[in-house]
Amino acid sequence: MGYWKRFGFDGFYIGEDEHLNAKFIRTLRTHLKSRYPNILLLGSDIRLLSGETFDGSSNKALTDLLIKYFVKNSILTSEFNRKLQQILLFSPAQSNSVNLINLSSHDMRVVPDKNSVRNLYAFIFTCVGSPVILYGEEVAMSDYAPLNLGSFPWDIVNQDRMFLAEIKK
């Protein structure tokens, strides 16, 4: 992770961390935070939010809710509001402090249109918590399959630069 930090990464997300030993995560945190005190360490399992492991974690319930509402349009606004309030009130604070939406790892069964994704990002950028965008979603990367994110499109001709400009704005 120290290698990647030299390229300007602000933090790291470790998915499927429930398969890792908590002692390893604590050691990793101690090592990285001693060298880079402001680095952000995120995980996917809320059980590892002890203050000695991750700074925050993804909230799968929030991700599922946002995708149902913004992408699939499968729930009403009143249900969205009720479930959002439950998530914010009853989830650990560290999982509410990060809005980590990883569309590429979610089983969509529908290809989200850009307007839906724009609205979803507008929501997470204005909701409680820090927004986190993973692996190419900022350039509208869509060449992935479940469990295989594919290669990041480093050549800007293969990126949606207008979408990136909107996300930055």
Disulfide bonds with the S-S distance in Angstrom:
none
